[in-house]
Amino acid sequence: TAFDEFAAFVQDYDVDRVVKETGLGAEQIERLAVTIHDGKCVSFWWTMGVNQSYQGVRTAQAIINLALMTGNIGRPGTGANSITGQCNAMGSRLFSNTTNLLGGHDFTNAEHRKKIAEVLKIDEARIPSENSWAYHEILEGILRGKIKGLWVVCTNTAHSWINQSQARDILARLDFLVVQDMYHTTETAQLAHLVLPAAGWGEKEGTFINSERRIGVVRPVRKAAGQALSDFRIFRLIADAWGCGDMFARWNSPESVFRMLRECTRGQPCDITGIEGYKMLEERSGVQWPWSVENEDAPSEPSPSGRGQGEGPADRCTRPHPRPHTRGERGEESATERRLFADGKFYHPDGRARFLFEPPKPLSEPPSESFPLILLTGRGSASQWHTETRTSKSAVLRKLYPSVAYVEINPRDAADRKITHETRVTISSQRGRMQAKAILTHNVQPGQVFVSMHDAATNRLTDAVFDPYSKQPSYKACAVQVSPAG
């Protein structure tokens, strides 16, 4: 739906305009279009460079539109694929259980609240009827005095959050800050009034979902050190201490919670009601969602249609699986498929995909006379990870990445500023400044500089601007100046 409107919309974006506004060459744009057109199977991939933007959602949807209009979805070797940094970040977003009601439901939908309350055996009135707050809204709530205490689980806000100086100031205003983490050395834990030591993944049991939608089981390989407990046990103990333990009476083990979550998914796109439990997941080396109760009646051989899993030698894009799955929630028990959208049906009432688009917005903070360069941030090396909560603890990994912060700058921009290779420089924005070593390289374009996100000082520079749909911070572009230190 809305393809005609989309086709009319893009008429305003001819090659000349796109060349002017993006800096790409006309031949690059033409070559990309021809590549997509000529490809028998074209897959589109992107990571945080798209997502962590003030217009990341619409950018991703533009890529999805390309996949839709060229038929590159629902077939082997195709698709629009957003890749996150780790398996469970990928899986939990696909499964839609992070910012919505369990199993991809909607807080604002009365029927959804009723269904989940019945599954969990709790009072429906205990489930909020409005959406929860996004991360930046939580921080704004602290400023407004609406939030007095904050419980941070497995994230390092005082390092990773955008416009870090402001973020730390806001956290300091809390009456009580609790941090639940494996390490007491994180910047956020150092600010906490209470640290709850949590077990690591190899010290507890549970499930995770990887990038191909496969749900697997994790078993502990060792006992957690010291006073550390699994997140599951910490939550249960806190519930009992708060006097609401009766709401969690059926939460006897991580597997019992998985069984409740399984029931919550009934009738949803992510339906996993056909998964019996951990034993089944282990016997099958994981199961892809959706896997509804009707899957257990599915034939063991692929259907004559040849769609989805089990399509023979041509299907080289998916690993073998013991059994195909049916999209049972649609009542199509005869059509076996493992690939989403192979039947050309999408999760809207009319079964059709939708083209979503709007005019692109200019940079939220364009270059200026005082700050003429665009700052890019991202991964520094393969041996570093996010805020280095864990990678900095490894002597081997520390030898493989730079010991001091650095900024990559184009030689032309460096010459204009009398900056030489490996000299100390100051990077400044409207929000703060940091010191770094200059690395002259043609890897960055003139007018741009790159700083890795792993240094705690990097987010002193970044701008607190957010995507209106995902609420994702715009980490990837803000205006800065680079000058010789001192």
Summary of the structure (lengths in Angstrom):
residues: 486
radius of gyration: 24.8
end to end distance: 58.3
largest distance: 72.8
contacts: 1423
relative contact order: 0.12
helix: 32%
strand: 16%
